[in-house]
Amino acid sequence: MKHQSIKVILVSMLLLLTAQMSFAGAIHGKKFKDWQGRCQQVQNKDFCFILQGFSADGKKALMITTVDVGQHAKYPLVTFRVSAMLDDSKEIQFKVDKNQPIGLKAQCTEKECSIVFPLDKRMLREFKRGNRGIIGFIAKDTGKPVYFPVSLAGFTKAFNTLKKS
């Protein structure tokens, strides 16, 4: 009887480990139209997110957009990473399709700027129903507006898979 209990415990632990691996595997490396899933080890835990890159020439990324569900207690977080060409003293605008824009701020280092905002109920609904987002900012060197697109094709499926991972 004791031998059988040990077997049950070992099988249960194996199933639990397999289930945890399969949740991360459900998103890592998967493509969802214009989005893809990734997982990284952070302090011995899988940290998963969805991402999309934008480049004008198909080679050098001008912007990376990520969405994750683990960093904020209440809402998923969207992060736009762009080169330090952005004037972080000016407001940044983001909007989905013809919806109302939201104003954002950037945190910049010498190499890149990060624009982070919570995907609240309104914005999540717009991301799921929308076709395209646009982020607009003022370039530091020219003082002219710059606009980068964010495709929302595949976002809903990618996001739903991310929530399960």
Secondary structure, 3 states (H helix, E strand, C coil): CHHHHHHHHHHHHHHHHHHHHHHHHCCCCCEECCEEEEEEEECCEEEEEEEEEECCCCCCCCEEEEEECCCCCCCCEEEEEEECCECCCCCEEEEECCCCCEEECEEECCCEEEEEEECCHHHHHHHHHCCEEEEEEEECCCCCEEEEEEECCCHHHHHHHHHHC
